[in-house]
Amino acid sequence: MEAFTRITGTVAPLNRGDVDTDQIIPKQYLKTIHRTGLKEGLFADWRVRPDGSLDPDFFSNQPRYQNAPILLTRENFGCGSSREHAPWALLDYGIRCILAPSFADIFYNNCFQNGILPVVLTVQEIQTIFDRVMSQNIYQVTVDLVQQTVLLPEGERYAFVIDPFRKDCMIKGLDGIGLTLQHEAAISAYELRRAQEAPWLFQDQRA
């Protein structure tokens, strides 16, 4: 997993609340178990009109928001099913940080496991950023995980709270597998010792 410490980038606005995971990545795109290629399905039902044409008002269809690493949205983002394809699709598009007043719990947890930083700000702070984004062609902010702040170009600095363990994992780029591999030597030593203590457990049962 790619580490996250500090990022400065364009903010892409998604001015909708209660965005569920089926809207983030519709069910027809869930056939793959790979994490790449999913950006084509990201917000597909909103990005593409029923006649197959692209909706020019949707953020991902606007050139100014291409490659934007920060998504700005409303309350309860990521509600609905627990599909991990949702953060996969966002990450494949290039989103590394999401700013919102609140997140659905499972989606929030999945973000940390995939290198996306979900930042909870107050409703007023989110509204201020929306106002700035909508009034300018390109609006960039800096998200500093080490300092736990979102710095606006006008000088405002918004603090956010994050669990210390999750913060440490993000800074070091450790997901669940990475955390386990930190103990690889101890695990290998245990398996070797266990094989000597109970060799019958390690015999080929197909024989």
C-alpha positions in Angstrom: 0.0 0.0 0.0 1.3 3.5 -0.9 2.2 5.6 2.2 0.3 8.8 2.9 1.9 11.7 4.7 1.1 15.0 2.9 -0.7 15.8 -0.3 -1.4 19.0 -2.2 -3.8 18.8 -5.1 -7.0 19.8 -6.8 -10.3 19.3 -5.0 -13.1 17.6 -7.0 -16.6 18.3 -5.8 -19.4 15.7 -5.5 -22.2 17.8 -4.0 -24.4 14.9 -2.8 -25.1 13.3 0.5 -25.7 9.6 1.3 -23.7 8.4 -1.6 -23.8 4.6 -1.4 -21.3 2.1 -2.7 -23.6 1.0 -5.6 -23.4 4.6 -6.9 -19.6 4.7 -6.4 -19.1 1.5 -8.4 -22.3 -0.1 -9.8 -22.8 -3.9 -9.4 -22.0 -4.7 -13.1 -18.4 -3.8 -12.5 -17.9 -6.2 -9.6 -17.0 -9.2 -11.7 -13.2 -8.6 -11.3 -11.1 -9.2 -8.3 -8.4 -6.9 -9.6 -7.9 -3.4 -8.3 -7.1 -1.8 -11.6 -9.5 -0.8 -14.5 -12.3 0.0 -12.1 -12.1 3.8 -12.7 -14.2 3.2 -15.9 -17.1 2.2 -13.6 -16.6 4.9 -11.0 -19.9 6.8 -10.6 -21.0 5.3 -14.0 -24.7 5.9 -13.5 -24.1 9.6 -12.9 -21.2 10.1 -15.2 -22.9 8.6 -18.2 -26.4 9.6 -19.4 -29.0 7.0 -20.4 -28.3 7.7 -24.1 -24.6 6.8 -23.5 -23.3 10.4 -23.7 -21.2 11.9 -20.9 -22.8 14.3 -18.5 -20.7 17.4 -18.9 -21.7 18.7 -15.4 -20.4 15.7 -13.6 -16.9 16.4 -12.1 -15.1 13.4 -13.6 -16.1 14.5 -17.1 -14.6 18.0 -16.7 -10.9 18.5 -17.7 -10.2 20.7 -14.7 -10.8 17.8 -12.3 -8.8 15.1 -14.2 -6.3 13.5 -11.9 -7.7 15.4 -8.9 -6.4 13.5 -5.8 -8.9 15.0 -3.3 -12.7 14.4 -3.4 -15.0 16.7 -1.5 -18.5 15.4 -0.7 -21.3 15.4 1.8 -22.5 13.4 4.8 -22.6 9.6 5.1 -20.4 8.9 2.1 -19.9 5.3 1.3 -23.1 3.9 2.9 -24.8 0.8 1.5 -23.1 -2.5 0.9 -19.6 -3.3 2.1 -18.0 -3.8 -1.3 -14.3 -3.1 -1.3 -14.5 -2.3 -5.0 -15.7 1.2 -4.0 -12.4 2.4 -2.6 -10.6 0.4 -5.3 -12.4 2.4 -8.0 -11.7 5.7 -6.3 -8.0 4.8 -5.9 -7.8 3.7 -9.5 -9.2 7.1 -10.5 -6.5 8.8 -8.5 -8.4 9.8 -5.3 -6.1 9.6 -2.3 -8.1 11.7 0.2 -11.9 12.3 0.8 -13.2 15.2 2.7 -16.7 14.8 4.2 -18.7 15.6 7.3 -19.2 11.8 7.9 -18.6 8.4 6.4 -20.3 5.0 6.6 -18.3 2.8 9.0 -17.4 -0.1 6.7 -16.4 2.2 3.9 -14.3 4.3 6.3 -12.4 1.3 7.4 -11.9 0.0 3.8 -10.4 3.4 2.9 -7.5 2.9 5.4 -6.9 -0.6 4.1 -6.4 0.7 0.6 -4.4 3.9 1.1 -7.2 6.4 0.9 -7.4 8.9 3.8 -11.0 9.8 4.8 -11.0 13.1 6.6 -14.0 14.2 8.7 -14.5 18.0 8.9 -17.4 20.0 10.3 -20.4 20.7 8.1 -19.4 24.4 8.0 -15.8 23.6 7.0 -17.0 21.4 4.2 -19.4 24.1 3.0 -16.6 26.7 3.0 -14.5 24.5 0.8 -17.5 23.8 -1.5 -18.0 27.6 -1.8 -14.4 28.1 -2.8 -14.3 25.2 -5.2 -17.4 26.3 -7.0 -16.2 29.9 -7.3 -12.8 29.0 -8.9 -11.7 27.1 -11.9 -9.1 25.1 -10.0 -8.9 25.0 -6.2 -6.2 23.2 -4.4 -5.7 22.4 -0.7 -3.0 20.6 1.3 -3.9 17.6 3.5 -1.2 16.9 6.1 -1.7 13.6 7.9 1.3 14.1 10.2 -0.1 17.5 11.5 -3.7 16.3 11.0 -4.7 19.5 9.2 -6.3 20.6 6.0 -4.7 23.8 4.8 -6.6 26.1 2.5 -4.8 28.5 0.2 -6.5 31.5 1.9 -4.8 30.5 5.1 -7.4 28.7 7.1 -6.2 25.5 8.8 -8.8 22.8 9.7 -7.8 20.2 12.2 -9.1 16.7 12.0 -9.1 13.7 14.3 -7.7 10.2 13.4 -7.0 7.1 15.4 -3.3 7.0 16.2 -2.9 3.4 15.0 -4.6 4.1 11.7 -2.5 7.2 11.3 0.7 5.3 11.9 -0.3 2.6 9.4 -1.1 5.2 6.7 2.2 7.0 7.2 4.1 3.7 7.0 2.0 2.4 4.1 0.9 -0.7 6.0 -2.4 -2.5 5.3 -3.5 -5.7 7.1 -1.0 -7.8 5.1 1.8 -5.4 5.6 1.2 -5.4 9.3 1.3 -9.2 9.4 4.5 -9.3 7.4 6.2 -7.2 10.0 6.2 -10.4 12.1 7.3 -12.7 9.3 10.4 -13.9 11.1 8.4 -14.8 14.3 5.7 -16.5 12.1 8.4 -18.6 10.3 10.1 -19.5 13.5 6.7 -20.7 15.0 5.9 -22.8 11.9 9.3 -24.4 12.0 9.0 -25.2 15.7 5.5 -26.5 15.3 6.5 -28.8 12.5 9.1 -30.3 14.8 6.7 -30.6 17.7 3.8 -32.1 15.7 5.1 -33.3 12.4 1.9 -35.2 11.6 0.1 -31.9 11.1 2.3 -31.1 8.2 2.2 -34.4 6.4 0.7 -34.5 2.9 -2.9 -35.7 3.7 -3.3 -36.8 0.0 -0.9 -39.6 0.5 
